[in-house]
Amino acid sequence: MTCLMNLIDEDSEINAEPLGPVSCIDVENVERPNKKVFSNGDLYVGDFKAVLPHGKGKYTWSNGMVYEGDWAAGKMIGKGLLLWPSGERYNGDISGGYLHGFGTLTSPDGSVYEGQWRMNIQHGFGRKKYSNSDVYEGEWKEGEHEGNGRYFWNNGNKYTGNWKRGKMHGRGVMEWVNGDKYNGCWLNGLRHGSGIYQFADGGYYFGTWTRGLKDGKGVFYPAGSKRPSLKKFCISLGYDNGPKSVLSQCSSLNLEGSTVKKRSVRRSVSEKISVSGVLRSSGRISHKSAESSRHSDSTRESMHHYSSGTFSLDSDGGQSEVQESTAVVYEREYMQGVMIKERVRGYTELPKKAEKKTKHHAKETKKSSCFGIFKGKNSYHLMLNLQLGIRYTVGKITPVPKREVRTADFGHRARITMFFPRRGSQFTPPHKSVDFYWKDYCPMVFRNLREMFKLDAAEYMMSICGDDGLTEISSPGKSGSIFYLSHDDRFVIKTLKKSELKVLLKMLPKYYNHVKEHENTLITKFFGLHQITVHGKRKVRFVVMGNMFCTELRIHRRYDLKGSTHGRCTDKDKIHENTTLKDLDLSYEFQMDKSLQKFFFHQIALDCHFLKSQHIIDYSLLLGLHFRAPEQLNGLLEPPMMPNIESSPAGQGLTTDGEVLFPSKGLLLVAHEPSSVSTDPGPHIRGRPLRAFSLGDKEVDVLVPGTGRLQVQLGVNMPAQANQKLSRDEADSAEVELFEVYDVVIYMGIIDILQEYNAKKKAEHACKSVKFDPLSISVVEPELYAQRFINFLKQKVFPEQP
């Protein structure tokens, strides 16, 4: 008895298994040379080679399944037709007993897939028409939409853009049959990131979304209003490179940060959003609410999930209203779909604002001309050199047996130096950049620091040196430094001055001991110190740091707080979505749990004592705020009744595909459960969980509606209440602040710790003290700086509760 090739199972669902149980060829049961009947009732009619099917032939299983096509040595290889008893049929390439190559699968429900296959799974380019006449054509991966593709709904809606794991993900354009259009970023099937919504009547909304809800700043142009060029608008929001930089924000999303369940071939995406700008009166809503409500736009957008398992989306129909005056536009700010601020502007103001921004940016470019040699193509070479060097040194130091650091591991002499010729060498790979010299300072020290911060060497290299590359971001300060952001947002790479390099090397032994002793330190985490020298050009020094704002929550406000007042405010015309504000711009006080606040100030005191001992000044608290929409407006977020929408467990809002889309209650502290929160290490994770007084001094997590359960640590995921300080009557102002109290999630850390109080700074202090109040200027001696810094945080930012 000679066994035949495994054949396809009668189950209509294609899977990545060989095509079914085999029959055995009983040579004694041969009736004719080209026909064989097997003992189990299977029948083969066709060509043979010896006793095995070879050439053309038809095999009929006893259960009614049929294959007719090419054979080779007893295996189905080549082109053929497969028929299942259920009525499903496949016509195309087969290899090794698998659907592999190009072929067409027709299902009994009328759906048809025509395209490429790999091991019984749709993989490559293909087109599928679903039973309800929806059509997807584009790239597939492992049976799901992934890559570039277009989806056509039977009601006329269309999406063109990127997909990931069966969902709209990345950059894409959604067009509704009513004429509305959205062009921007998507995440897991929802609008997420920067985008432009164009209404059928001619209105536009330029802004940002989070999980399908408007979140952050934007500008609404009513129908009939004159709009500035897209480039000028983008500049006015702070994207200095124009439209390209707005939509490139899609690439900076942490695409791997969310867990997506694997689905069958038939995919479904649903979204259901309802947001109203009509404000209800509440005891904690400011006096501006009634005034602003007449400007608010009624917003409604929904995506339905039908039982057919395919897609259906509805637009923001009706949002763009015809205004009485088309000479105005509305600068708005949203939090989870709720408008919390509005400013009425003449449309002529925005181009002027953009023009000022352009001129200001040009001045900043000239100011940072010390790095001008690395603009354009050279900037790309600089980034590539950095990746090559880090890959080399991390790979070199990682295999070295772990040991405690020694005195010889510190200082400017503790380094690895290597030349990277473009053609490659015995120790370095060939590359597409220019020849350069690479220097890695204190490799053993930073290797131990990375392990201390629970960073895996392979993950570190993939984050910085992976194929996705680094993103260059504009400098928020006056230093003229170049900043790079890793593709997963975990690391920030900053260029250093020679003086800063010396300070870091000098303080590194004490820094190492401090972060080792205090795992909850708020001081910047350093992961590597490097230098690149290109032939004929100056040296460029880099430090790799953790990104304090690496979170799935949107950071709505950023503040750089020093405790000084002179020059510590920002021109309103220069404020945009990504502006880092200063001390005098802070209009909130924050109330935290007593235990969280006590622990915070205890650690601040320890960190400031360390910085004072190293004669460091000019450091600041980088404060990031994620605002939650006011809880009293939850009723406005209830969606209209739609078919086939299932309710989630009580209190969690409405869900589709297991994802909470609507905030249904405020932040909630709960007892810490390690199994319920993510334990993935990262540069933004600091130390152990914190204990809360309100929960009996137990370790806590915070429940964030619409996001999940987050572990509370010092400087990370810290819940608080932000109370707006209304210092003056703004009744006649064109800018309307709608609320006074918000729940916030706080992210913070101490940055810019490489400025020593040296002779130059002493002279600067003496000079400025003549013109200004000596206590108001930033440059003061270290002990006074530390005390003023702590007092400012205690009195102005996190005042003690009465």
Rosetta blueprint (number, residue, H / E / L):
1 M L
2 T E
3 C E
4 L L
5 M L
6 N L
7 L L
8 I L
9 D L
10 E L
11 D L
12 S L
13 E L
14 I L
15 N L
16 A L
17 E L
18 P L
19 L L
20 G L
21 P L
22 V L
23 S L
24 C E
25 I E
26 D L
27 V H
28 E H
29 N H
30 V E
31 E E
32 R E
33 P L
34 N L
35 K E
36 K E
37 V E
38 F L
39 S L
40 N L
41 G L
42 D L
43 L E
44 Y E
45 V E
46 G E
47 D E
48 F E
49 K E
50 A L
51 V L
52 L E
53 P E
54 H E
55 G E
56 K E
57 G E
58 K E
59 Y E
60 T E
61 W L
62 S L
63 N L
64 G L
65 M L
66 V E
67 Y E
68 E E
69 G E
70 D E
71 W E
72 A E
73 A L
74 G L
75 K E
76 M E
77 I E
78 G E
79 K E
80 G E
81 L E
82 L E
83 L E
84 W L
85 P L
86 S L
87 G L
88 E L
89 R E
90 Y E
91 N E
92 G E
93 D E
94 I E
95 S E
96 G L
97 G L
98 Y E
99 L E
100 H E
101 G E
102 F E
103 G E
104 T E
105 L E
106 T E
107 S L
108 P L
109 D L
110 G L
111 S L
112 V E
113 Y E
114 E E
115 G E
116 Q E
117 W E
118 R E
119 M L
120 N L
121 I E
122 Q E
123 H E
124 G E
125 F E
126 G E
127 R E
128 K E
129 K E
130 Y L
131 S L
132 N L
133 S L
134 D L
135 V E
136 Y E
137 E E
138 G E
139 E E
140 W E
141 K E
142 E L
143 G L
144 E E
145 H E
146 E E
147 G E
148 N E
149 G E
150 R E
151 Y E
152 F E
153 W L
154 N L
155 N L
156 G L
157 N L
158 K E
159 Y E
160 T E
161 G E
162 N E
163 W E
164 K E
165 R L
166 G L
167 K E
168 M E
169 H E
170 G E
171 R E
172 G E
173 V E
174 M E
175 E E
176 W L
177 V L
178 N L
179 G L
180 D L
181 K E
182 Y E
183 N E
184 G E
185 C E
186 W E
187 L E
188 N L
189 G L
190 L E
191 R E
192 H E
193 G E
194 S E
195 G E
196 I E
197 Y E
198 Q E
199 F L
200 A L
201 D L
202 G L
203 G L
204 Y E
205 Y E
206 F E
207 G E
208 T E
209 W E
210 T E
211 R L
212 G L
213 L E
214 K E
215 D L
216 G E
217 K E
218 G E
219 V E
220 F E
221 Y E
222 P L
223 A L
224 G L
225 S L
226 K L
227 R L
228 P L
229 S L
230 L H
231 K H
232 K H
233 F H
234 C H
235 I H
236 S H
237 L L
238 G L
239 Y L
240 D L
241 N L
242 G L
243 P H
244 K H
245 S H
246 V H
247 L H
248 S H
249 Q H
250 C H
251 S H
252 S H
253 L L
254 N L
255 L L
256 E L
257 G L
258 S L
259 T L
260 V L
261 K L
262 K L
263 R L
264 S L
265 V L
266 R L
267 R L
268 S L
269 V L
270 S L
271 E E
272 K E
273 I E
274 S E
275 V E
276 S L
277 G L
278 V L
279 L L
280 R L
281 S L
282 S L
283 G L
284 R L
285 I E
286 S L
287 H L
288 K L
289 S H
290 A H
291 E H
292 S H
293 S H
294 R L
295 H L
296 S L
297 D L
298 S L
299 T E
300 R E
301 E E
302 S E
303 M E
304 H E
305 H E
306 Y L
307 S L
308 S L
309 G L
310 T L
311 F E
312 S E
313 L E
314 D L
315 S L
316 D L
317 G L
318 G L
319 Q L
320 S L
321 E L
322 V L
323 Q L
324 E L
325 S L
326 T L
327 A L
328 V E
329 V E
330 Y E
331 E E
332 R E
333 E E
334 Y E
335 M E
336 Q L
337 G L
338 V E
339 M E
340 I E
341 K E
342 E E
343 R E
344 V E
345 R E
346 G E
347 Y L
348 T L
349 E H
350 L H
351 P H
352 K H
353 K H
354 A H
355 E H
356 K H
357 K H
358 T H
359 K H
360 H H
361 H H
362 A H
363 K H
364 E H
365 T H
366 K H
367 K H
368 S L
369 S H
370 C H
371 F H
372 G H
373 I H
374 F H
375 K L
376 G L
377 K H
378 N H
379 S H
380 Y H
381 H H
382 L H
383 M H
384 L H
385 N H
386 L H
387 Q H
388 L H
389 G H
390 I H
391 R H
392 Y H
393 T H
394 V H
395 G H
396 K H
397 I H
398 T L
399 P L
400 V L
401 P L
402 K L
403 R L
404 E L
405 V L
406 R L
407 T H
408 A H
409 D H
410 F L
411 G L
412 H L
413 R L
414 A L
415 R E
416 I E
417 T E
418 M E
419 F E
420 F E
421 P L
422 R L
423 R L
424 G L
425 S L
426 Q L
427 F L
428 T L
429 P L
430 P L
431 H L
432 K L
433 S L
434 V L
435 D L
436 F E
437 Y E
438 W E
439 K E
440 D E
441 Y E
442 C L
443 P H
444 M H
445 V H
446 F H
447 R H
448 N H
449 L H
450 R H
451 E H
452 M H
453 F L
454 K L
455 L L
456 D L
457 A H
458 A H
459 E H
460 Y H
461 M H
462 M H
463 S H
464 I H
465 C H
466 G L
467 D L
468 D L
469 G L
470 L E
471 T E
472 E E
473 I E
474 S L
475 S L
476 P L
477 G L
478 K L
479 S L
480 G L
481 S L
482 I L
483 F E
484 Y E
485 L E
486 S E
487 H L
488 D L
489 D L
490 R L
491 F E
492 V E
493 I E
494 K E
495 T E
496 L E
497 K L
498 K H
499 S H
500 E H
501 L H
502 K H
503 V H
504 L H
505 L H
506 K H
507 M H
508 L H
509 P H
510 K H
511 Y H
512 Y H
513 N H
514 H H
515 V H
516 K H
517 E H
518 H L
519 E L
520 N L
521 T L
522 L L
523 I E
524 T L
525 K L
526 F E
527 F E
528 G E
529 L E
530 H E
531 Q E
532 I E
533 T E
534 V E
535 H L
536 G L
537 K L
538 R L
539 K E
540 V E
541 R E
542 F E
543 V E
544 V E
545 M E
546 G E
547 N L
548 M L
549 F L
550 C L
551 T L
552 E L
553 L L
554 R L
555 I L
556 H L
557 R E
558 R E
559 Y E
560 D E
561 L E
562 K L
563 G L
564 S L
565 T L
566 H L
567 G L
568 R L
569 C L
570 T L
571 D L
572 K H
573 D H
574 K H
575 I L
576 H L
577 E L
578 N L
579 T L
580 T E
581 L E
582 K L
583 D H
584 L H
585 D H
586 L L
587 S L
588 Y E
589 E E
590 F E
591 Q E
592 M L
593 D L
594 K H
595 S H
596 L H
597 Q H
598 K H
599 F H
600 F H
601 F H
602 H H
603 Q H
604 I H
605 A H
606 L H
607 D H
608 C H
609 H H
610 F H
611 L H
612 K H
613 S H
614 Q L
615 H L
616 I E
617 I E
618 D L
619 Y L
620 S E
621 L E
622 L E
623 L E
624 G E
625 L E
626 H E
627 F E
628 R L
629 A L
630 P L
631 E H
632 Q H
633 L H
634 N H
635 G H
636 L H
637 L H
638 E L
639 P L
640 P L
641 M L
642 M L
643 P L
644 N L
645 I L
646 E L
647 S E
648 S L
649 P L
650 A L
651 G L
652 Q L
653 G L
654 L E
655 T E
656 T E
657 D L
658 G L
659 E E
660 V E
661 L L
662 F L
663 P L
664 S L
665 K L
666 G L
667 L L
668 L E
669 L E
670 V E
671 A E
672 H L
673 E L
674 P H
675 S H
676 S H
677 V L
678 S L
679 T L
680 D L
681 P L
682 G L
683 P L
684 H L
685 I L
686 R L
687 G L
688 R L
689 P L
690 L L
691 R E
692 A E
693 F H
694 S H
695 L H
696 G L
697 D L
698 K E
699 E E
700 V E
701 D E
702 V E
703 L E
704 V E
705 P L
706 G L
707 T L
708 G E
709 R E
710 L E
711 Q E
712 V L
713 Q E
714 L L
715 G L
716 V E
717 N L
718 M E
719 P E
720 A E
721 Q E
722 A E
723 N E
724 Q E
725 K L
726 L L
727 S L
728 R L
729 D L
730 E L
731 A L
732 D L
733 S L
734 A L
735 E E
736 V E
737 E E
738 L L
739 F E
740 E L
741 V E
742 Y E
743 D E
744 V E
745 V E
746 I E
747 Y E
748 M E
749 G E
750 I E
751 I E
752 D L
753 I L
754 L L
755 Q E
756 E E
757 Y L
758 N L
759 A H
760 K H
761 K H
762 K H
763 A H
764 E H
765 H H
766 A H
767 C H
768 K H
769 S H
770 V H
771 K H
772 F L
773 D L
774 P L
775 L L
776 S L
777 I L
778 S L
779 V L
780 V L
781 E L
782 P H
783 E H
784 L H
785 Y H
786 A H
787 Q H
788 R H
789 F H
790 I H
791 N H
792 F H
793 L H
794 K H
795 Q H
796 K H
797 V H
798 F L
799 P L
800 E L
801 Q L
802 P L
